[in-house]
Structures are given as structure tokens and as C-alpha cells.
């Protein structure tokens, strides 16, 4: 399996069945190689993957991410193998340790140390395969998790990061690994409107310690993360402007060493027309 250069990341929980199928066709018809989706409080990850795969012909579908506390490692491995056998080797299993509220508060599990929990999970998935052979990637942000993803999986799927982080991740992973970076975008040229969209989109992440730690490591300050985020912070997390401006920002990740960039269209709630216009405008990045 090979990852293409440009994909789409989208929170699919907001879509019903018909909307999901329409969205898959929009992504595929615009020539994107991959569609990535998260697992939160809505659709179960492997069930959703089957729907997305059955609604497409060529798209590689990737979980970004499937929560390691949502299913044991044997079940995850069998789902990965089953989906690829049934749908022409088009599924990538992206794994993540999620966040304490989603693990202890929602699921009632104990949240273990992220690095050791992920390491053990990957060891179990790789029991019947060579490490890095299966199309498995890890939601890695810090250097230790990035090193682990390079050692025990195909690579990493960082989220909420800058091109500077991409360069550091590429150096840790090495040239043979996948580095699929998510980047939020909006084709809004009014600074106030664009930043308002960005702040709303990022608000749910800014209360999560994993991301706050990552942002501080990337060079942002506590002041940048206060009161909804500074303009400097929002502008780094959500590329905005006309299509050419946004394309330049996406290309910075490629220049920094990303092997794949998945853009996440940020738009007003329910404005799927604006979303689809963005996907069409940016498809030739």
C-alpha cells in the first residue's frame, strides 16, 4: 500500500449515512488519495470504515485515530486485516492513546502512561507480522512517541502541528516512514471571520493536556493558549486566506518532510457547500 500526497481529514460524526456517502464521492471525485476520520463520541471506528470503504472505489480510508481503549489489540488487528481483505487493501489503521476524559470519563477505563500503553498495543498487533509491515500508524506528537511509531509501525499521523514540528518528526522517523500531517484550512479572507472559525474549531482541543503540552513544546506560550488563542497561534493552526495562500501553507509541510498532508476544511456549521468548494479549490495543491 502507498499513501498519496494529499488527503482530507474530516469529523464524520456530524454526517448521517447519505451525507457520508455524498462526502466520500466529493473527496474521491476531486482526486484526493485518502480520507481520514476520527473516533470520539459518535460512530464506532471500524463500522464507519466499512461504510466509507464501501462508498468509494479508490480512496484509501484511514482512522485518525482509533482509540486503543475502545477495542483490544487482537480485535483491532483482525479489523485491519478483514477490512483490507474485503475492500482491496485500502484501509490504514491509525491508533492513538486519546485523552483522559475520553478514556476514564466516557469509557470507564484507566488511562495508562501513553508511551507504554501504545508500545504494548503495537507489540500485540505485530505478533503475527514484522513490525512496520501492517498498514498501522500512530498519532504521535512528542519525540518519544514519534520514535516508537517509527520503530513499531509504518509511521505517524500528527495532529494540530506546525511545519516546524513536521521537520522534527521527519528527522526522527527517517525517510522510509509515512508522515501524514493534518492541517486545518479555511478559504476565508476576512481575518476576524477566519480567526473566529479557527477559535471555535480549536476550543475543544485547548482544554486537553496532551495538545497543550505539544503546543508548548512547539514554541507557543501559555499566553498564546489563553482566552481562545492568540492570533499567532490561531494563524498557525488554521491556514486561512485565498486558495493560493492556503496552498503555500500546505506546501510548507511537504517542504519540511511530510510524505502526506491531509487538509481539514473548517467551515460554518452545516455549510457543506463551503466545505465542498474548499475541497475543489485546494485539490491541486
C-alpha positions as CSV (number, residue, x, y, z in Angstrom):
1,X,0.0,0.0,0.0
2,X,1.1,3.5,-0.8
3,X,-0.2,6.8,0.5
4,X,-0.8,9.5,-2.0
5,X,0.4,13.0,-1.4
6,X,-2.8,14.9,-0.5
7,X,-5.8,13.7,1.5
8,X,-8.7,15.0,3.6
9,X,-9.3,14.8,7.3
10,X,-12.9,15.3,8.5
11,X,-15.0,14.8,11.6
12,X,-17.6,12.4,10.2
13,X,-19.8,12.2,13.3
14,X,-21.7,15.3,12.0
15,X,-22.9,13.5,8.9
16,X,-25.7,10.9,8.5
17,X,-25.4,8.0,6.2
18,X,-26.5,9.7,3.0
19,X,-24.3,12.7,3.8
20,X,-21.3,10.4,4.4
21,X,-21.7,8.7,1.1
22,X,-22.0,12.1,-0.7
23,X,-18.9,13.4,1.1
24,X,-16.9,10.3,0.1
25,X,-17.8,10.9,-3.5
26,X,-16.8,14.5,-3.3
27,X,-13.4,13.7,-1.9
28,X,-12.8,10.9,-4.4
29,X,-14.1,12.9,-7.4
30,X,-11.7,15.8,-6.5
31,X,-8.7,13.4,-6.8
32,X,-7.7,13.2,-3.2
33,X,-5.9,9.9,-2.4
34,X,-7.0,9.5,1.3
35,X,-9.9,10.2,3.6
36,X,-9.1,10.2,7.4
37,X,-11.7,10.3,10.2
38,X,-11.5,10.4,14.0
39,X,-13.2,8.3,16.7
40,X,-14.8,10.3,19.5
41,X,-18.4,10.0,20.9
42,X,-20.2,9.1,17.7
43,X,-19.6,6.4,15.1
44,X,-17.7,3.3,16.1
45,X,-14.4,3.4,14.1
46,X,-14.3,0.1,12.3
47,X,-18.0,0.2,11.4
48,X,-17.6,3.6,9.9
49,X,-14.5,2.5,8.0
50,X,-16.6,-0.2,6.3
51,X,-19.2,2.3,5.2
52,X,-16.6,4.7,3.8
53,X,-14.8,1.9,2.0
54,X,-18.0,0.5,0.5
55,X,-18.9,4.0,-0.7
56,X,-15.7,4.6,-2.6
57,X,-13.7,2.9,-5.3
58,X,-10.1,4.1,-5.0
59,X,-9.9,6.1,-1.8
60,X,-7.6,4.9,1.0
61,X,-9.5,5.2,4.2
62,X,-7.7,5.9,7.4
63,X,-8.7,6.1,11.1
64,X,-7.1,9.1,12.6
65,X,-7.4,7.9,15.1
66,X,-9.0,4.7,16.5
67,X,-8.8,4.8,20.3
68,X,-6.7,2.0,21.7
69,X,-9.0,1.8,24.7
70,X,-12.1,1.2,22.5
71,X,-11.1,-2.4,21.5
72,X,-8.4,-4.8,22.4
73,X,-5.4,-5.2,20.1
74,X,-6.5,-8.5,18.7
75,X,-9.8,-7.1,17.7
76,X,-8.1,-4.1,16.1
77,X,-5.7,-6.3,14.2
78,X,-8.5,-8.5,12.9
79,X,-10.5,-5.5,11.8
80,X,-7.5,-4.1,10.0
81,X,-6.9,-7.4,8.2
82,X,-10.6,-8.0,7.5
83,X,-11.2,-4.6,6.0
84,X,-8.2,-4.8,3.7
85,X,-9.2,-8.3,2.6
86,X,-12.8,-7.2,1.8
87,X,-12.0,-3.8,0.3
88,X,-8.9,-4.2,-1.8
89,X,-6.2,-3.2,0.6
90,X,-7.5,0.4,1.1
91,X,-7.5,0.7,4.9
92,X,-4.9,2.3,7.2
93,X,-5.3,1.7,11.0
94,X,-4.3,4.9,12.7
95,X,-4.1,4.4,16.5
96,X,-4.0,6.9,19.4
97,X,-4.0,6.9,23.2
98,X,-6.8,9.5,23.1
99,X,-7.3,11.7,26.2
100,X,-8.2,11.1,29.9
101,X,-11.8,12.5,29.6
102,X,-12.5,10.2,26.7
103,X,-10.9,7.1,28.4
104,X,-11.7,7.4,32.1
105,X,-14.7,9.7,32.0
106,X,-16.5,8.3,28.9
107,X,-15.4,4.7,28.8
108,X,-14.6,4.0,32.4
109,X,-11.1,2.6,31.8
110,X,-7.9,3.5,33.5
111,X,-5.7,5.8,31.4
112,X,-2.2,4.4,31.4
113,X,1.1,6.0,30.6
114,X,0.7,6.8,26.9
115,X,4.1,5.6,25.7
116,X,4.0,2.2,27.5
117,X,0.3,1.7,26.6
118,X,0.9,2.3,22.9
119,X,4.1,0.2,22.9
120,X,2.3,-2.8,24.3
121,X,-0.6,-2.4,22.0
122,X,1.6,-2.3,18.9
123,X,3.6,-5.3,20.1
124,X,0.4,-7.3,20.3
125,X,-0.8,-6.2,16.9
126,X,2.6,-7.1,15.4
127,X,2.7,-10.6,17.0
128,X,2.0,-12.3,13.7
129,X,3.7,-9.8,11.5
130,X,7.0,-7.9,11.2
131,X,6.9,-4.6,13.0
132,X,6.0,-1.9,10.4
133,X,4.7,-4.4,7.9
134,X,1.0,-3.8,8.5
135,X,-0.6,-0.5,7.5
136,X,-0.6,0.9,11.0
137,X,0.3,4.4,12.0
138,X,0.4,6.2,15.3
139,X,-0.9,9.6,16.5
140,X,2.5,10.8,17.7
141,X,3.3,14.3,18.9
142,X,6.3,14.1,21.2
143,X,9.7,12.8,20.3
144,X,9.4,9.5,22.2
145,X,6.1,8.6,20.7
146,X,7.4,9.6,17.3
147,X,10.4,7.3,17.8
148,X,8.1,4.5,18.9
149,X,5.9,4.9,15.8
150,X,8.9,4.7,13.6
151,X,10.1,1.5,15.4
152,X,6.8,-0.4,15.6
153,X,4.6,1.0,12.9
154,X,4.5,2.4,9.3
155,X,4.8,6.0,10.7
156,X,2.9,8.8,12.3
157,X,-0.2,10.9,11.9
158,X,0.4,14.1,13.8
159,X,-2.5,16.5,14.5
160,X,-2.5,20.2,15.4
161,X,1.1,20.8,14.4
162,X,3.2,23.3,12.5
163,X,5.7,22.8,9.7
164,X,8.5,23.1,12.3
165,X,7.1,20.1,14.1
166,X,6.8,18.3,10.8
167,X,10.5,18.8,10.2
168,X,11.4,17.5,13.6
169,X,9.1,14.5,13.1
170,X,10.6,13.7,9.7
171,X,14.0,13.7,11.2
172,X,13.0,11.3,14.0
173,X,11.1,8.9,11.7
174,X,13.5,8.8,8.8
175,X,12.8,8.8,5.1
176,X,11.3,5.3,4.9
177,X,8.3,6.0,7.1
178,X,4.9,7.6,6.5
179,X,4.5,11.1,7.9
180,X,0.8,12.1,7.3
181,X,0.2,15.5,8.7
182,X,-3.2,17.1,9.4
183,X,-3.7,20.8,8.7
184,X,-6.8,22.8,9.2
185,X,-7.8,25.2,6.4
186,X,-10.5,27.8,5.6
187,X,-10.9,29.8,2.4
188,X,-12.0,32.9,4.4
189,X,-10.1,36.1,3.6
190,X,-11.5,38.3,6.4
191,X,-9.1,38.0,9.3
192,X,-11.7,38.4,12.0
193,X,-14.1,35.8,10.5
194,X,-11.3,33.4,9.8
195,X,-9.9,33.6,13.3
196,X,-13.4,33.2,14.8
197,X,-13.9,30.0,12.8
198,X,-10.4,28.8,14.0
199,X,-11.1,29.6,17.6
200,X,-14.4,27.8,17.6
201,X,-12.8,24.7,15.9
202,X,-9.9,24.6,18.3
203,X,-11.8,25.2,21.5
204,X,-12.4,21.5,22.2
205,X,-8.7,20.8,21.9
206,X,-7.4,23.6,24.0
207,X,-8.7,22.0,27.3
208,X,-6.8,18.7,26.6
209,X,-3.4,18.4,28.3
210,X,-1.9,16.3,25.5
211,X,-2.3,19.1,23.0
212,X,-1.4,21.9,25.3
213,X,1.9,20.1,26.2
214,X,2.5,19.6,22.5
215,X,1.9,23.3,21.6
216,X,4.2,24.5,24.4
217,X,6.8,22.1,23.1
218,X,6.3,23.6,19.6
219,X,7.2,27.1,20.8
220,X,3.9,28.6,21.8
221,X,3.4,30.1,25.2
222,X,0.7,30.0,27.9
223,X,-0.2,33.4,26.7
224,X,-0.7,32.1,23.2
225,X,-3.1,29.5,24.6
226,X,-5.1,31.8,26.8
227,X,-8.5,33.4,26.0
228,X,-9.2,31.3,23.0
229,X,-5.7,31.5,21.5
230,X,-3.6,34.4,20.2
231,X,-3.7,35.5,16.6
232,X,-0.3,34.0,16.1
233,X,-1.4,30.6,17.5
234,X,-4.7,30.5,15.5
235,X,-3.0,31.5,12.3
236,X,-0.5,28.6,12.7
237,X,-3.2,26.1,13.4
238,X,-5.7,27.2,10.8
239,X,-4.4,28.3,7.4
240,X,-6.8,31.0,6.0
241,X,-7.0,33.3,3.0
242,X,-7.4,32.7,-0.7
243,X,-6.6,29.4,-2.3
244,X,-3.1,30.4,-3.3
245,X,-2.3,31.5,0.3
246,X,-3.6,28.3,1.8
247,X,-1.8,26.2,-0.8
248,X,1.5,27.8,0.2
249,X,0.9,26.9,3.8
250,X,0.1,23.3,2.9
251,X,3.3,23.0,0.8
252,X,5.4,24.1,3.8
253,X,4.6,20.8,5.4
254,X,5.8,19.0,2.3
255,X,9.0,21.1,2.3
256,X,9.5,20.1,5.9
257,X,9.4,16.4,5.1
258,X,5.7,15.3,5.2
259,X,5.0,12.4,2.9
260,X,1.3,13.1,3.0
261,X,-0.8,16.1,4.1
262,X,-4.4,15.8,4.9
263,X,-6.3,19.1,4.9
264,X,-9.2,19.6,7.3
265,X,-11.8,22.1,5.9
266,X,-13.1,24.4,8.6
267,X,-16.4,26.0,7.8
268,X,-19.5,27.4,9.5
269,X,-21.7,24.7,11.0
270,X,-23.7,22.9,8.4
271,X,-22.3,24.8,5.4
272,X,-21.4,21.8,3.4
273,X,-21.4,23.9,0.2
274,X,-18.5,25.9,1.5
275,X,-16.7,22.7,2.6
276,X,-17.0,21.2,-0.9
277,X,-15.9,24.4,-2.6
278,X,-12.7,24.3,-0.5
279,X,-12.0,20.7,-1.4
280,X,-12.4,21.5,-5.1
281,X,-10.3,24.7,-4.9
282,X,-7.4,23.0,-3.0
283,X,-7.3,19.7,-4.8
284,X,-4.4,20.8,-7.0
285,X,-2.1,21.7,-4.1
